[in-house]
């Protein structure tokens, strides 16, 4: 810091400005105060990632991955890369340019595929093999680098949340696709886009409020699955057919 102040004083001399000792001291004090202010602004951001914040982040990653996995991966990496949140060590890989590029590309593909009736259900079937394990892996990565036990617990809960949100999304879409008009499907898809962003924002800024919101969303999801039970059975049947787990169908081929 002293070298920086000395360089500034020398530059002022070359410009024909000759500050005295008191002026130089005042500049030094101002720079010191600015440094203290910057460190004071940065410290609260780092301190936000306490245990409630980490738990909220793990739950949000699990829940939102059930219907928007690629958006979750991209948003988490982007927030960490921009310095908006200090990512845990297990999630810092998401900030890598290659990971952000791949997730960003898949985000765009999913954004358009999810807006087309019936294609969205096919897309859900294809991505069912990655959304639930992906949600479990992301949730586990919040704690996995520091605690294997906490990572395992977070992975189990994150996978369960991802499975619940995925089942709700797939079931409601199956019900919506029975209508010939596409507008309801578009509204549902845009709602899910906004919900993924809202979930990640709320979890990283207001973890306690997110906990309440998550409880409400979970209850609503369970109620929807009960009300739309026949469509849930339709989704399960389609998944079985898609992955070839129907024994008679396999025997017939």
SULTA-V331253 format. One record per helix or strand. SS is the DSSP state (H for helix, E for strand). FROM is the first residue (numbers start at 1). LEN is the number of residues. If there is no record, write none. Layout:
# SULTA-V331253
((SS FROM LEN) (SS FROM LEN))
This chain:
# SULTA-V331253
((H 2 13) (H 21 27) (H 51 31) (H 89 7) (H 97 17) (H 119 26) (H 148 29) (H 183 23) (H 207 21) (H 229 14) (H 247 6))
